[in-house]
Amino acid sequence: MESYEQLEKNKVKGVPAKELLTNIISLIRFSTGLSDVLEPFNDLVNERFENWLKQQETQRHSSDTTRYSRATVMDGGSTGNAGAVSSENGNPVR
């Protein structure tokens, strides 16, 4: 990594010595052109995890909204006519 740091300093982020082994993946990705920036592998993992969490939250919110909408429709809306059956003219059947 130090060699790349000397050659392309603006594309290389520093890394503590204890993380060097896990960064082999980042080094391979950078040297093969799969990644434009050589960065510590832990940074990449943390960034992807944060993005995944945001995606899960968005999907959960969307799912909750859909579930609420379906429940409201099946419950007869907010009119208080839960499960009421309507005639052709829209009046409740008694």
Biotite code that builds the C-alpha atoms (Angstrom):
import biotite.structure as struc

atoms = struc.array([
    struc.Atom([0.000, 0.000, 0.000], chain_id="A", res_id=1, res_name="MET", atom_name="CA", element="C"),
    struc.Atom([2.869, 2.334, 0.696], chain_id="A", res_id=2, res_name="GLU", atom_name="CA", element="C"),
    struc.Atom([4.013, 1.993, -2.905], chain_id="A", res_id=3, res_name="SER", atom_name="CA", element="C"),
    struc.Atom([0.618, 3.077, -4.183], chain_id="A", res_id=4, res_name="TYR", atom_name="CA", element="C"),
    struc.Atom([0.586, 5.873, -1.628], chain_id="A", res_id=5, res_name="GLU", atom_name="CA", element="C"),
    struc.Atom([3.848, 7.223, -3.045], chain_id="A", res_id=6, res_name="GLN", atom_name="CA", element="C"),
    struc.Atom([2.642, 6.943, -6.649], chain_id="A", res_id=7, res_name="LEU", atom_name="CA", element="C"),
    struc.Atom([-0.956, 8.124, -6.268], chain_id="A", res_id=8, res_name="GLU", atom_name="CA", element="C"),
    struc.Atom([-1.183, 9.938, -2.946], chain_id="A", res_id=9, res_name="LYS", atom_name="CA", element="C"),
    struc.Atom([-4.519, 11.634, -3.726], chain_id="A", res_id=10, res_name="ASN", atom_name="CA", element="C"),
    struc.Atom([-6.176, 8.235, -4.279], chain_id="A", res_id=11, res_name="LYS", atom_name="CA", element="C"),
    struc.Atom([-4.843, 6.436, -1.175], chain_id="A", res_id=12, res_name="VAL", atom_name="CA", element="C"),
    struc.Atom([-6.198, 6.735, 2.361], chain_id="A", res_id=13, res_name="LYS", atom_name="CA", element="C"),
    struc.Atom([-4.000, 5.768, 5.330], chain_id="A", res_id=14, res_name="GLY", atom_name="CA", element="C"),
    struc.Atom([-4.446, 2.561, 7.307], chain_id="A", res_id=15, res_name="VAL", atom_name="CA", element="C"),
    struc.Atom([-3.229, 1.323, 10.711], chain_id="A", res_id=16, res_name="PRO", atom_name="CA", element="C"),
    struc.Atom([-0.795, -1.626, 10.600], chain_id="A", res_id=17, res_name="ALA", atom_name="CA", element="C"),
    struc.Atom([-3.215, -3.971, 12.433], chain_id="A", res_id=18, res_name="LYS", atom_name="CA", element="C"),
    struc.Atom([-5.659, -3.764, 9.514], chain_id="A", res_id=19, res_name="GLU", atom_name="CA", element="C"),
    struc.Atom([-3.177, -4.504, 6.736], chain_id="A", res_id=20, res_name="LEU", atom_name="CA", element="C"),
    struc.Atom([-4.205, -8.143, 6.222], chain_id="A", res_id=21, res_name="LEU", atom_name="CA", element="C"),
    struc.Atom([-7.873, -7.325, 5.720], chain_id="A", res_id=22, res_name="THR", atom_name="CA", element="C"),
    struc.Atom([-6.912, -4.622, 3.260], chain_id="A", res_id=23, res_name="ASN", atom_name="CA", element="C"),
    struc.Atom([-5.521, -7.107, 0.772], chain_id="A", res_id=24, res_name="ILE", atom_name="CA", element="C"),
    struc.Atom([-9.025, -7.164, -0.722], chain_id="A", res_id=25, res_name="ILE", atom_name="CA", element="C"),
    struc.Atom([-8.936, -3.396, -1.214], chain_id="A", res_id=26, res_name="SER", atom_name="CA", element="C"),
    struc.Atom([-5.442, -3.590, -2.696], chain_id="A", res_id=27, res_name="LEU", atom_name="CA", element="C"),
    struc.Atom([-6.533, -6.239, -5.214], chain_id="A", res_id=28, res_name="ILE", atom_name="CA", element="C"),
    struc.Atom([-9.645, -4.268, -6.165], chain_id="A", res_id=29, res_name="ARG", atom_name="CA", element="C"),
    struc.Atom([-7.569, -1.114, -6.679], chain_id="A", res_id=30, res_name="PHE", atom_name="CA", element="C"),
    struc.Atom([-4.758, -2.805, -8.633], chain_id="A", res_id=31, res_name="SER", atom_name="CA", element="C"),
    struc.Atom([-7.215, -4.561, -10.966], chain_id="A", res_id=32, res_name="THR", atom_name="CA", element="C"),
    struc.Atom([-9.200, -1.379, -11.592], chain_id="A", res_id=33, res_name="GLY", atom_name="CA", element="C"),
    struc.Atom([-12.368, -2.488, -9.784], chain_id="A", res_id=34, res_name="LEU", atom_name="CA", element="C"),
    struc.Atom([-11.999, 0.457, -7.404], chain_id="A", res_id=35, res_name="SER", atom_name="CA", element="C"),
    struc.Atom([-10.848, 4.000, -8.187], chain_id="A", res_id=36, res_name="ASP", atom_name="CA", element="C"),
    struc.Atom([-9.668, 4.727, -4.634], chain_id="A", res_id=37, res_name="VAL", atom_name="CA", element="C"),
    struc.Atom([-7.479, 2.608, -2.370], chain_id="A", res_id=38, res_name="LEU", atom_name="CA", element="C"),
    struc.Atom([-9.089, 2.839, 1.050], chain_id="A", res_id=39, res_name="GLU", atom_name="CA", element="C"),
    struc.Atom([-9.080, 0.724, 4.223], chain_id="A", res_id=40, res_name="PRO", atom_name="CA", element="C"),
    struc.Atom([-11.339, -2.299, 3.820], chain_id="A", res_id=41, res_name="PHE", atom_name="CA", element="C"),
    struc.Atom([-13.113, -1.508, 7.106], chain_id="A", res_id=42, res_name="ASN", atom_name="CA", element="C"),
    struc.Atom([-14.133, 1.893, 5.730], chain_id="A", res_id=43, res_name="ASP", atom_name="CA", element="C"),
    struc.Atom([-15.649, 0.215, 2.683], chain_id="A", res_id=44, res_name="LEU", atom_name="CA", element="C"),
    struc.Atom([-17.515, -2.344, 4.800], chain_id="A", res_id=45, res_name="VAL", atom_name="CA", element="C"),
    struc.Atom([-18.844, 0.334, 7.164], chain_id="A", res_id=46, res_name="ASN", atom_name="CA", element="C"),
    struc.Atom([-19.999, 2.527, 4.276], chain_id="A", res_id=47, res_name="GLU", atom_name="CA", element="C"),
    struc.Atom([-21.810, -0.372, 2.607], chain_id="A", res_id=48, res_name="ARG", atom_name="CA", element="C"),
    struc.Atom([-23.414, -1.379, 5.903], chain_id="A", res_id=49, res_name="PHE", atom_name="CA", element="C"),
    struc.Atom([-24.685, 2.169, 6.512], chain_id="A", res_id=50, res_name="GLU", atom_name="CA", element="C"),
    struc.Atom([-26.143, 2.270, 2.990], chain_id="A", res_id=51, res_name="ASN", atom_name="CA", element="C"),
    struc.Atom([-27.792, -1.121, 3.571], chain_id="A", res_id=52, res_name="TRP", atom_name="CA", element="C"),
    struc.Atom([-29.330, 0.108, 6.847], chain_id="A", res_id=53, res_name="LEU", atom_name="CA", element="C"),
    struc.Atom([-30.740, 3.187, 5.103], chain_id="A", res_id=54, res_name="LYS", atom_name="CA", element="C"),
    struc.Atom([-32.186, 0.982, 2.366], chain_id="A", res_id=55, res_name="GLN", atom_name="CA", element="C"),
    struc.Atom([-33.792, -1.317, 4.942], chain_id="A", res_id=56, res_name="GLN", atom_name="CA", element="C"),
    struc.Atom([-35.328, 1.654, 6.757], chain_id="A", res_id=57, res_name="GLU", atom_name="CA", element="C"),
    struc.Atom([-36.734, 3.004, 3.478], chain_id="A", res_id=58, res_name="THR", atom_name="CA", element="C"),
    struc.Atom([-38.196, -0.387, 2.579], chain_id="A", res_id=59, res_name="GLN", atom_name="CA", element="C"),
    struc.Atom([-39.676, -0.803, 6.073], chain_id="A", res_id=60, res_name="ARG", atom_name="CA", element="C"),
    struc.Atom([-41.278, 2.644, 5.888], chain_id="A", res_id=61, res_name="HIS", atom_name="CA", element="C"),
    struc.Atom([-42.699, 1.831, 2.451], chain_id="A", res_id=62, res_name="SER", atom_name="CA", element="C"),
    struc.Atom([-44.009, -1.508, 3.705], chain_id="A", res_id=63, res_name="SER", atom_name="CA", element="C"),
    struc.Atom([-45.582, 0.116, 6.787], chain_id="A", res_id=64, res_name="ASP", atom_name="CA", element="C"),
    struc.Atom([-47.276, 2.741, 4.605], chain_id="A", res_id=65, res_name="THR", atom_name="CA", element="C"),
    struc.Atom([-48.652, 0.076, 2.264], chain_id="A", res_id=66, res_name="THR", atom_name="CA", element="C"),
    struc.Atom([-49.837, -2.059, 5.181], chain_id="A", res_id=67, res_name="ARG", atom_name="CA", element="C"),
    struc.Atom([-51.582, 0.958, 6.761], chain_id="A", res_id=68, res_name="TYR", atom_name="CA", element="C"),
    struc.Atom([-53.249, 1.880, 3.459], chain_id="A", res_id=69, res_name="SER", atom_name="CA", element="C"),
    struc.Atom([-54.533, -1.660, 2.940], chain_id="A", res_id=70, res_name="ARG", atom_name="CA", element="C"),
    struc.Atom([-55.781, -1.883, 6.516], chain_id="A", res_id=71, res_name="ALA", atom_name="CA", element="C"),
    struc.Atom([-57.618, 1.427, 6.138], chain_id="A", res_id=72, res_name="THR", atom_name="CA", element="C"),
    struc.Atom([-59.294, 0.305, 2.900], chain_id="A", res_id=73, res_name="VAL", atom_name="CA", element="C"),
    struc.Atom([-60.293, -3.074, 4.349], chain_id="A", res_id=74, res_name="MET", atom_name="CA", element="C"),
    struc.Atom([-61.584, -1.385, 7.495], chain_id="A", res_id=75, res_name="ASP", atom_name="CA", element="C"),
    struc.Atom([-63.901, 0.884, 5.539], chain_id="A", res_id=76, res_name="GLY", atom_name="CA", element="C"),
    struc.Atom([-61.702, 3.949, 5.767], chain_id="A", res_id=77, res_name="GLY", atom_name="CA", element="C"),
    struc.Atom([-61.992, 6.511, 8.508], chain_id="A", res_id=78, res_name="SER", atom_name="CA", element="C"),
    struc.Atom([-65.782, 6.791, 8.251], chain_id="A", res_id=79, res_name="THR", atom_name="CA", element="C"),
    struc.Atom([-66.412, 4.362, 11.057], chain_id="A", res_id=80, res_name="GLY", atom_name="CA", element="C"),
    struc.Atom([-68.292, 1.951, 8.764], chain_id="A", res_id=81, res_name="ASN", atom_name="CA", element="C"),
    struc.Atom([-65.926, -0.911, 9.444], chain_id="A", res_id=82, res_name="ALA", atom_name="CA", element="C"),
    struc.Atom([-66.778, -3.742, 7.106], chain_id="A", res_id=83, res_name="GLY", atom_name="CA", element="C"),
    struc.Atom([-70.039, -2.089, 5.993], chain_id="A", res_id=84, res_name="ALA", atom_name="CA", element="C"),
    struc.Atom([-71.577, -3.316, 2.771], chain_id="A", res_id=85, res_name="VAL", atom_name="CA", element="C"),
    struc.Atom([-72.939, -0.697, 0.382], chain_id="A", res_id=86, res_name="SER", atom_name="CA", element="C"),
    struc.Atom([-75.801, -0.961, -2.090], chain_id="A", res_id=87, res_name="SER", atom_name="CA", element="C"),
    struc.Atom([-75.454, 0.138, -5.712], chain_id="A", res_id=88, res_name="GLU", atom_name="CA", element="C"),
    struc.Atom([-76.250, 3.776, -4.803], chain_id="A", res_id=89, res_name="ASN", atom_name="CA", element="C"),
    struc.Atom([-73.541, 3.807, -2.119], chain_id="A", res_id=90, res_name="GLY", atom_name="CA", element="C"),
    struc.Atom([-75.862, 3.726, 0.871], chain_id="A", res_id=91, res_name="ASN", atom_name="CA", element="C"),
    struc.Atom([-75.054, 1.200, 3.627], chain_id="A", res_id=92, res_name="PRO", atom_name="CA", element="C"),
    struc.Atom([-77.082, -1.993, 3.517], chain_id="A", res_id=93, res_name="VAL", atom_name="CA", element="C"),
    struc.Atom([-78.752, -2.676, 6.845], chain_id="A", res_id=94, res_name="ARG", atom_name="CA", element="C"),
])
